[in-house]
């Protein structure tokens, strides 16, 4: 099997909203929809084992609220009826996605800088 992850791209930072992962899946023996297919995160484990469509498109809907923030390596793997395998990977970072409604400022500890020492990075 020949696989290509079309999105997300290597090094992307994913937003705190859902993202559709897209891949192209082909094989010289079997139609794409008959291949054993899996999307796996090195952090969160198996994401999906749904087959590709007959036209070779594979989609996975990534919901960041169900996954860990930070760096992920996603491996897309396929196996055909003769046991031949193929795989490809993409590495991205899932933004933690802080939202004002979810922040509890009462748990933050603020302290003032001594007079005359505060600096604004530039």
C-alpha positions in Angstrom: 0.0 0.0 0.0 1.0 3.6 -0.7 -0.2 6.3 1.7 0.2 10.0 1.8 -1.1 12.2 4.7 -2.4 15.4 3.0 -3.3 17.3 6.1 -2.3 18.2 8.7 1.2 19.1 7.5 4.4 18.3 9.2 5.1 20.8 12.0 1.6 22.3 12.1 0.1 23.7 15.3 -3.5 22.6 15.4 -6.2 25.0 16.7 -8.4 24.2 19.6 -11.2 23.4 17.2 -11.8 20.2 15.2 -9.5 19.4 12.3 -10.1 16.9 9.5 -7.1 14.7 8.8 -6.9 13.7 5.1 -4.9 11.0 3.4 -4.6 9.3 0.1 -4.5 5.5 0.1 -3.7 3.2 -2.9 -2.6 -0.4 -3.5 -1.6 -2.3 -6.6 -3.6 -5.4 -5.5 -6.6 -4.3 -3.5 -9.1 -1.4 -3.7 -8.5 1.2 -1.0 -11.7 0.4 0.8 -10.7 -3.2 1.4 -7.3 -2.4 3.0 -6.8 -2.7 6.8 -6.2 0.9 7.8 -5.3 2.6 11.1 -4.6 6.1 12.4 -2.5 5.9 15.6 -1.1 8.6 17.8 2.0 8.0 19.8 0.4 9.8 22.7 -3.3 8.8 22.6 -3.1 5.4 20.9 -5.5 4.1 18.2 -7.6 6.9 16.7 -9.4 5.1 14.0 -9.5 1.8 12.1 -12.2 2.9 9.6 -11.5 1.9 6.0 -10.7 4.4 3.3 -13.3 5.2 0.7 -13.2 3.3 -2.6 -11.7 6.4 -4.3 -8.7 6.2 -1.8 -9.6 9.1 0.4 -9.3 8.5 4.1 -10.6 11.1 6.6 -10.4 11.3 10.4 -12.1 14.0 12.5 -9.7 15.1 15.2 -11.5 16.6 18.2 -8.9 18.3 20.4 -11.1 18.0 23.5 -10.7 14.2 23.3 -6.9 14.3 22.9 -3.8 15.4 24.7 -2.3 18.7 24.0 1.3 19.0 22.9 3.3 17.1 20.3 1.9 14.1 18.5 3.3 11.7 15.9 0.5 10.2 13.9 1.1 7.1 11.9 -1.2 6.0 9.2 -0.8 2.3 8.3 -2.4 0.0 5.7 -2.3 -3.7 5.1 -3.5 -5.4 1.9 -4.9 -9.0 1.4 -1.4 -10.4 0.9 0.0 -9.0 4.1 2.0 -6.2 2.4 2.1 -3.1 4.6 2.7 0.6 4.1 2.8 3.5 6.5 3.5 7.2 6.8 3.7 9.7 9.6 3.1 13.4 10.4 4.2 15.3 13.5 2.2 18.3 14.8 1.5 20.1 18.0 -2.0 20.3 19.5 -2.6 23.8 20.9 -3.9 23.6 24.4 -6.6 26.1 23.5 -7.2 28.1 26.6 -10.5 29.9 26.5 -11.5 32.7 28.8 -14.5 30.8 30.1 -12.2 27.9 31.2 -9.6 30.0 33.1 -9.9 30.3 36.8 -7.8 33.4 37.7 -8.4 32.7 41.4 -5.9 29.9 41.1 -3.2 32.1 39.5 -0.5 33.7 41.8 0.5 37.2 40.8 3.3 39.1 42.3 4.7 42.5 41.5 8.2 43.1 40.4 10.4 45.3 42.7 10.1 49.0 41.8 12.3 50.0 38.9 13.1 46.4 37.8 10.1 45.5 35.5 11.1 45.0 31.9 9.0 44.5 28.9 10.6 42.0 26.5 11.1 43.4 23.0 
